[in-house]
Amino acid sequence: MTEATSHHYIPALGNVYSAVDEYAEPILRIALGAILIPHGLQKLFGAFGGMGFAGNAALFDRIGFTPGIFWGTLVGCTELIGGTLLVLGLFTRFAAAAVVIFMIMGVKFTSAKGFFWTQGGSEYALLIGFCALFLVARPRDRAGTLIERAEASAIRLASRAIGISHIGKARQG
């Protein structure tokens, strides 16, 4: 995109935008993971003043997700393991998709309290969900890490080895 057709908020900073563009997605991915990890630690281990494993299971039972031990563990692991995968750049789309699903449920359970997070509303779940959705929906050619590109190559190689040649070609054409 040339400067004449640029749609930057501050066109004079076009060179700065171009210089930092490649870092925007990794920063978002790492920040999202770094936000999720402590929440998982709260749910699973009681770190940072969290309820811990038993308290989290009881919470999920109270809100209707039974058995609470299963759902509480699943959500805690999604936050802890998914957040770690996001920080590392491993299985980014898979981890982000799991976060999107849980944030949709988070919005469902917090929307009755309004929008603002200070009143327990859905603002936080919406923000985290949309950030994760961006990572799921971003164009494939902008895959954030060398590891992701290596994973995609390994999948293509494995598919060729077992005779499935159409895997991974749909996005290339």
Secondary structure as a PSIPRED ss2 file (coil, helix, strand):
# PSIPRED VFORMAT (PSIPRED V4.0)

   1 M C   1.000  0.000  0.000
   2 T C   1.000  0.000  0.000
   3 E H   0.000  1.000  0.000
   4 A H   0.000  1.000  0.000
   5 T H   0.000  1.000  0.000
   6 S C   1.000  0.000  0.000
   7 H C   1.000  0.000  0.000
   8 H C   1.000  0.000  0.000
   9 Y C   1.000  0.000  0.000
  10 I C   1.000  0.000  0.000
  11 P H   0.000  1.000  0.000
  12 A H   0.000  1.000  0.000
  13 L H   0.000  1.000  0.000
  14 G H   0.000  1.000  0.000
  15 N H   0.000  1.000  0.000
  16 V H   0.000  1.000  0.000
  17 Y H   0.000  1.000  0.000
  18 S H   0.000  1.000  0.000
  19 A H   0.000  1.000  0.000
  20 V H   0.000  1.000  0.000
  21 D H   0.000  1.000  0.000
  22 E H   0.000  1.000  0.000
  23 Y H   0.000  1.000  0.000
  24 A H   0.000  1.000  0.000
  25 E H   0.000  1.000  0.000
  26 P H   0.000  1.000  0.000
  27 I H   0.000  1.000  0.000
  28 L H   0.000  1.000  0.000
  29 R H   0.000  1.000  0.000
  30 I H   0.000  1.000  0.000
  31 A H   0.000  1.000  0.000
  32 L H   0.000  1.000  0.000
  33 G H   0.000  1.000  0.000
  34 A H   0.000  1.000  0.000
  35 I H   0.000  1.000  0.000
  36 L H   0.000  1.000  0.000
  37 I H   0.000  1.000  0.000
  38 P H   0.000  1.000  0.000
  39 H H   0.000  1.000  0.000
  40 G H   0.000  1.000  0.000
  41 L H   0.000  1.000  0.000
  42 Q H   0.000  1.000  0.000
  43 K H   0.000  1.000  0.000
  44 L H   0.000  1.000  0.000
  45 F H   0.000  1.000  0.000
  46 G C   1.000  0.000  0.000
  47 A H   0.000  1.000  0.000
  48 F H   0.000  1.000  0.000
  49 G H   0.000  1.000  0.000
  50 G C   1.000  0.000  0.000
  51 M C   1.000  0.000  0.000
  52 G H   0.000  1.000  0.000
  53 F H   0.000  1.000  0.000
  54 A H   0.000  1.000  0.000
  55 G H   0.000  1.000  0.000
  56 N H   0.000  1.000  0.000
  57 A H   0.000  1.000  0.000
  58 A H   0.000  1.000  0.000
  59 L H   0.000  1.000  0.000
  60 F H   0.000  1.000  0.000
  61 D H   0.000  1.000  0.000
  62 R H   0.000  1.000  0.000
  63 I C   1.000  0.000  0.000
  64 G C   1.000  0.000  0.000
  65 F C   1.000  0.000  0.000
  66 T C   1.000  0.000  0.000
  67 P C   1.000  0.000  0.000
  68 G H   0.000  1.000  0.000
  69 I H   0.000  1.000  0.000
  70 F H   0.000  1.000  0.000
  71 W H   0.000  1.000  0.000
  72 G H   0.000  1.000  0.000
  73 T H   0.000  1.000  0.000
  74 L H   0.000  1.000  0.000
  75 V H   0.000  1.000  0.000
  76 G H   0.000  1.000  0.000
  77 C H   0.000  1.000  0.000
  78 T H   0.000  1.000  0.000
  79 E H   0.000  1.000  0.000
  80 L H   0.000  1.000  0.000
  81 I H   0.000  1.000  0.000
  82 G H   0.000  1.000  0.000
  83 G H   0.000  1.000  0.000
  84 T H   0.000  1.000  0.000
  85 L H   0.000  1.000  0.000
  86 L H   0.000  1.000  0.000
  87 V H   0.000  1.000  0.000
  88 L H   0.000  1.000  0.000
  89 G C   1.000  0.000  0.000
  90 L C   1.000  0.000  0.000
  91 F C   1.000  0.000  0.000
  92 T H   0.000  1.000  0.000
  93 R H   0.000  1.000  0.000
  94 F H   0.000  1.000  0.000
  95 A H   0.000  1.000  0.000
  96 A H   0.000  1.000  0.000
  97 A H   0.000  1.000  0.000
  98 A H   0.000  1.000  0.000
  99 V H   0.000  1.000  0.000
 100 V H   0.000  1.000  0.000
 101 I H   0.000  1.000  0.000
 102 F H   0.000  1.000  0.000
 103 M H   0.000  1.000  0.000
 104 I H   0.000  1.000  0.000
 105 M H   0.000  1.000  0.000
 106 G H   0.000  1.000  0.000
 107 V H   0.000  1.000  0.000
 108 K H   0.000  1.000  0.000
 109 F H   0.000  1.000  0.000
 110 T H   0.000  1.000  0.000
 111 S H   0.000  1.000  0.000
 112 A H   0.000  1.000  0.000
 113 K H   0.000  1.000  0.000
 114 G C   1.000  0.000  0.000
 115 F C   1.000  0.000  0.000
 116 F C   1.000  0.000  0.000
 117 W H   0.000  1.000  0.000
 118 T H   0.000  1.000  0.000
 119 Q H   0.000  1.000  0.000
 120 G C   1.000  0.000  0.000
 121 G C   1.000  0.000  0.000
 122 S C   1.000  0.000  0.000
 123 E H   0.000  1.000  0.000
 124 Y H   0.000  1.000  0.000
 125 A H   0.000  1.000  0.000
 126 L H   0.000  1.000  0.000
 127 L H   0.000  1.000  0.000
 128 I H   0.000  1.000  0.000
 129 G H   0.000  1.000  0.000
 130 F H   0.000  1.000  0.000
 131 C H   0.000  1.000  0.000
 132 A H   0.000  1.000  0.000
 133 L H   0.000  1.000  0.000
 134 F H   0.000  1.000  0.000
 135 L H   0.000  1.000  0.000
 136 V H   0.000  1.000  0.000
 137 A H   0.000  1.000  0.000
 138 R C   1.000  0.000  0.000
 139 P C   1.000  0.000  0.000
 140 R H   0.000  1.000  0.000
 141 D H   0.000  1.000  0.000
 142 R H   0.000  1.000  0.000
 143 A C   1.000  0.000  0.000
 144 G C   1.000  0.000  0.000
 145 T C   1.000  0.000  0.000
 146 L H   0.000  1.000  0.000
 147 I H   0.000  1.000  0.000
 148 E H   0.000  1.000  0.000
 149 R H   0.000  1.000  0.000
 150 A H   0.000  1.000  0.000
 151 E H   0.000  1.000  0.000
 152 A H   0.000  1.000  0.000
 153 S H   0.000  1.000  0.000
 154 A H   0.000  1.000  0.000
 155 I H   0.000  1.000  0.000
 156 R H   0.000  1.000  0.000
 157 L H   0.000  1.000  0.000
 158 A H   0.000  1.000  0.000
 159 S H   0.000  1.000  0.000
 160 R H   0.000  1.000  0.000
 161 A H   0.000  1.000  0.000
 162 I C   1.000  0.000  0.000
 163 G C   1.000  0.000  0.000
 164 I C   1.000  0.000  0.000
 165 S C   1.000  0.000  0.000
 166 H C   1.000  0.000  0.000
 167 I C   1.000  0.000  0.000
 168 G C   1.000  0.000  0.000
 169 K C   1.000  0.000  0.000
 170 A C   1.000  0.000  0.000
 171 R C   1.000  0.000  0.000
 172 Q C   1.000  0.000  0.000
 173 G C   1.000  0.000  0.000
